[in-house]
Amino acid sequence: MRIAPARLALVLAGLLAATAAVAGQREDTRANDAVRVVRQIQSIPESSIPDRLLDEARAIVVVPDTIKAGFMLGGRRGLGLMAVKSPDGTWSNPVFVKLAGASFGLQAGVQSADVILVFRSERGVDSIVNGKITLGADAGIAAGPVGRNAFAATDGALKAEIWSWSRARGLFAGVALDGAVLSIDNGANRTAYGEGTTPRAVFEGRAPGAPSAAINGFRDALEEATAAARRARAAAAPPANSAPAADGVQVQPLADPNPATTTPLEPVAAPASKP
């Protein structure tokens, strides 16, 4: 049975459209899962990303449902999203990324965990934009502090470029990911933004295609979390008219103890000149 060329072309076009739709659904699901992780960690004050760190972050990576499995030789793999902070303080459109790594030692079983990485420097951001970054080798990474005010206490002791959190069950907690490789998922980015997409074009708003509502939702979730962190920092800041004393105690200017009885000074007349 022969199929007419025109009919064959229509069949192929339909198959391609169906494949693209399914692929787009996969990217939207990844974006929705990442939004869930961001909102969950920020909804729990004792395990949230510290306000100062979130406000000063240069980039954020969220990898939901990272699978860690092994028997003596283990591995970790997950698919997520990454957004960077724009010069005006807003978050960019996200790109899709992959997290993978190996581990050795006594281990057995399978575990799924949500992972969050917060970049503090431009160097780490540049590395991932150029293709990939090995955590702990190309950039220092440390288990992130938890709690809205925890960052101030640990900032002087730990100077990591990247902070990391993970949640397997229950609350989020800091986790070390030395040796894991974070790389760009070019296939997912082409599906989400079109052919010819590069990470830098996405971050700068120059991607060939517009992102879906689900992908925009990830950026919006970061904007909401960052705005809340800035409000919390502003509320905790000392009043503008206070001055720090030598021992660090805030000193307020003294008020007039009896302002109602204050009498303005009378002008003093100049002595008359002698004739």
C-alpha positions as CSV (number, residue, x, y, z in Angstrom):
1,M,0.0,0.0,0.0
2,R,1.4,3.3,-1.1
3,I,0.8,6.5,0.8
4,A,0.6,9.8,-1.1
5,P,3.4,12.2,-0.4
6,A,1.0,14.9,0.8
7,R,-0.7,12.5,3.3
8,L,2.7,11.3,4.4
9,A,3.8,14.8,5.1
10,L,0.7,15.5,7.2
11,V,1.3,12.3,9.2
12,L,4.9,13.3,9.9
13,A,3.9,16.8,10.9
14,G,1.3,15.4,13.3
15,L,3.9,13.1,14.9
16,L,6.4,15.9,15.3
17,A,3.7,18.2,16.8
18,A,2.7,15.4,19.3
19,T,6.3,14.8,20.2
20,A,6.9,18.5,20.8
21,A,3.8,18.7,23.0
22,V,4.9,15.8,25.1
23,A,8.4,17.2,25.4
24,G,6.9,20.6,26.5
25,Q,4.9,18.9,29.1
26,R,8.0,17.3,30.6
27,E,9.7,20.8,30.9
28,D,6.5,22.2,32.4
29,T,6.4,19.4,35.0
30,R,10.0,20.1,35.9
31,A,9.2,23.8,36.3
32,N,6.1,23.1,38.5
33,D,8.2,20.7,40.7
34,A,10.8,23.4,41.2
35,V,8.2,25.9,42.2
36,R,6.9,23.5,44.7
37,V,10.3,23.1,46.3
38,V,11.0,26.8,46.5
39,R,7.6,27.5,48.2
40,Q,8.0,24.6,50.6
41,I,11.4,25.6,51.9
42,Q,10.4,29.2,52.3
43,S,7.2,28.3,54.1
44,I,9.1,26.8,57.0
45,P,11.0,29.6,58.9
46,E,13.4,27.2,60.8
47,S,14.6,25.6,57.5
48,S,14.3,28.4,55.0
49,I,17.1,30.0,53.1
50,P,18.4,32.9,55.3
51,D,17.0,36.2,54.2
52,R,20.4,37.9,53.7
53,L,21.7,35.0,51.6
54,L,18.5,35.0,49.4
55,D,18.6,38.7,48.9
56,E,22.4,38.7,48.0
57,A,22.3,35.5,45.9
58,R,23.7,35.7,42.3
59,A,21.9,32.6,41.1
60,I,19.7,29.7,42.4
61,V,19.5,26.1,41.2
62,V,16.5,24.0,42.2
63,V,16.7,20.2,41.4
64,P,13.5,18.4,42.6
65,D,13.4,14.6,43.2
66,T,17.2,14.0,42.8
67,I,17.7,10.3,42.8
68,K,20.6,8.9,44.8
69,A,21.2,5.1,44.5
70,G,24.0,2.6,44.8
71,F,25.5,-0.5,46.2
72,M,29.1,0.2,47.2
73,L,29.4,2.5,44.2
74,G,26.7,5.1,44.2
75,G,25.4,7.9,42.0
76,R,23.2,10.9,42.1
77,R,21.2,12.4,39.2
78,G,18.5,15.0,38.9
79,L,16.9,17.5,36.5
80,G,16.2,21.1,37.6
81,L,16.1,24.8,36.7
82,M,18.5,27.7,37.3
83,A,17.9,31.4,37.3
84,V,20.4,34.3,37.8
85,K,20.0,37.7,39.4
86,S,19.8,40.6,36.9
87,P,21.7,43.8,37.5
88,D,18.4,45.5,38.5
89,G,17.9,42.9,41.3
90,T,15.2,40.9,39.5
91,W,15.4,37.2,38.5
92,S,16.0,36.1,34.9
93,N,14.1,33.5,33.0
94,P,15.4,30.0,34.0
95,V,17.4,27.5,32.1
96,F,17.2,23.8,32.5
97,V,20.2,22.0,34.2
98,K,21.3,18.5,35.1
99,L,23.0,17.4,38.4
100,A,25.0,14.2,38.4
101,G,27.7,12.7,40.6
102,A,29.3,9.5,41.9
103,S,30.1,8.4,45.5
104,F,32.1,5.5,47.0
105,G,31.9,3.6,50.2
106,L,29.5,1.5,52.2
107,Q,26.1,2.4,50.8
108,A,23.1,0.6,49.5
109,G,19.6,1.7,48.6
110,V,17.7,4.3,46.7
111,Q,16.7,7.8,47.9
112,S,14.9,10.8,46.4
113,A,15.7,14.3,47.6
114,D,15.1,17.9,46.6
115,V,18.3,19.9,46.2
116,I,18.8,23.7,46.3
117,L,22.0,25.5,45.4
118,V,22.6,29.2,46.0
119,F,25.5,30.9,44.2
120,R,27.1,33.8,45.9
121,S,29.7,34.8,43.3
122,E,29.7,35.5,39.6
123,R,32.6,33.1,39.0
124,G,30.4,30.1,39.6
125,V,27.6,31.5,37.5
126,D,30.1,32.0,34.6
127,S,31.3,28.5,34.8
128,I,27.8,26.9,34.5
129,V,26.9,29.4,31.7
130,N,29.9,28.1,29.8
131,G,28.8,24.5,30.0
132,K,29.3,22.9,33.4
133,I,30.8,23.2,36.9
134,T,32.2,20.6,39.3
135,L,31.0,21.4,42.8
136,G,33.9,21.6,45.2
137,A,36.5,21.7,42.5
138,D,35.6,24.6,40.2
139,A,33.8,26.4,43.1
140,G,33.7,25.8,46.8
141,I,30.5,24.4,48.2
142,A,29.3,24.0,51.7
143,A,26.2,22.8,53.5
144,G,23.9,25.8,53.8
145,P,22.7,27.2,57.2
146,V,19.0,27.0,57.9
147,G,16.7,29.5,59.5
148,R,16.0,33.0,58.4
149,N,18.7,34.6,60.6
150,A,21.3,31.8,60.5
151,F,23.4,33.3,57.8
152,A,24.7,36.1,59.9
153,A,26.2,33.7,62.4
154,T,28.1,31.6,59.9
155,D,29.1,34.1,57.3
156,G,32.4,34.9,59.0
157,A,33.4,31.2,59.3
158,L,32.4,29.8,56.0
159,K,33.3,31.5,52.7
160,A,31.9,29.1,50.2
161,E,30.9,30.3,46.8
162,I,27.9,28.0,46.7
163,W,25.6,26.9,49.6
164,S,23.5,23.7,49.3
165,W,20.4,22.3,50.9
166,S,18.6,19.0,50.6
167,R,15.4,17.4,51.9
168,A,14.9,13.7,51.7
169,R,12.2,13.5,54.4
170,G,10.9,16.3,56.7
171,L,12.8,19.5,56.9
172,F,15.5,20.9,54.6
173,A,19.1,20.7,55.9
174,G,22.5,21.6,54.6
175,V,24.2,18.9,52.5
176,A,27.7,18.5,51.0
177,L,27.7,17.8,47.2
178,D,31.5,17.8,46.5
179,G,32.3,16.2,43.2
180,A,28.8,16.5,41.7
181,V,28.7,18.0,38.2
182,L,26.1,20.7,37.3
183,S,25.6,21.1,33.6
184,I,23.3,22.8,31.1
185,D,20.4,20.6,29.7
186,N,20.6,21.9,26.1
187,G,17.9,19.6,24.9
188,A,15.3,20.8,27.4
189,N,16.3,24.4,26.7
190,R,15.7,23.9,23.0
191,T,12.3,22.5,23.7
192,A,11.4,25.3,26.0
193,Y,12.8,28.3,24.1
194,G,13.4,27.1,20.6
195,E,16.4,26.1,18.4
196,G,19.6,28.2,18.8
197,T,18.9,28.8,22.5
198,T,21.9,29.5,24.7
199,P,22.0,30.0,28.5
200,R,23.2,33.5,28.2
201,A,20.5,34.4,25.7
202,V,17.8,33.0,28.2
203,F,19.3,34.9,31.1
204,E,19.4,38.2,29.1
205,G,15.9,37.8,27.7
206,R,17.1,37.1,24.1
207,A,15.8,33.6,23.7
208,P,14.2,32.8,20.3
209,G,10.9,31.7,22.0
210,A,8.9,32.8,25.0
211,P,8.8,30.5,28.0
212,S,5.6,28.8,29.1
213,A,3.5,29.9,32.0
214,A,4.9,27.1,34.1
215,I,8.5,28.2,33.4
216,N,7.5,31.8,34.2
217,G,6.1,30.5,37.5
218,F,9.5,29.5,38.7
219,R,10.8,33.0,38.1
220,D,7.8,34.4,39.9
221,A,8.3,32.1,42.9
222,L,11.9,33.4,43.2
223,E,10.7,37.0,43.0
224,E,8.1,36.4,45.8
225,A,10.7,34.7,48.0
226,T,13.3,37.4,47.5
227,A,10.8,40.3,48.1
228,A,9.7,38.6,51.4
229,A,13.4,38.3,52.4
230,R,14.1,42.0,51.6
231,R,11.1,43.0,53.7
232,A,12.2,40.9,56.6
233,R,15.7,42.4,56.4
234,A,14.3,45.9,56.3
235,A,12.1,45.2,59.3
236,A,15.1,43.9,61.3
237,A,17.4,46.8,60.4
238,P,18.1,49.4,63.2
239,P,16.3,52.8,62.9
240,A,18.1,55.3,60.6
241,N,18.6,57.8,63.5
242,S,20.3,55.4,65.8
243,A,24.1,55.4,66.2
244,P,26.2,52.3,67.2
245,A,28.2,52.7,70.4
246,A,31.7,51.4,70.9
247,D,30.4,48.1,72.4
248,G,27.9,47.6,69.5
249,V,24.8,48.7,71.5
250,Q,22.4,50.9,69.6
251,V,22.2,54.4,71.1
252,Q,19.1,56.5,70.5
253,P,19.3,60.4,70.6
254,L,17.9,61.7,73.9
255,A,14.5,63.4,73.8
256,D,13.7,66.7,75.6
257,P,12.4,65.6,79.0
258,N,10.0,68.5,79.3
259,P,9.3,69.9,75.8
260,A,6.1,71.7,76.8
261,T,7.8,74.2,79.2
262,T,10.7,75.1,76.9
263,T,10.8,78.9,76.4
264,P,12.6,80.4,73.4
265,L,15.4,82.7,74.1
266,E,14.6,86.4,74.1
267,P,16.7,88.5,71.8
268,V,19.3,90.7,73.7
269,A,19.2,94.4,72.8
270,A,22.5,95.9,71.9
271,P,23.8,98.6,74.3
272,A,23.1,102.2,73.3
273,S,26.1,104.1,71.9
274,K,27.3,107.1,73.8
275,P,26.9,110.5,72.2
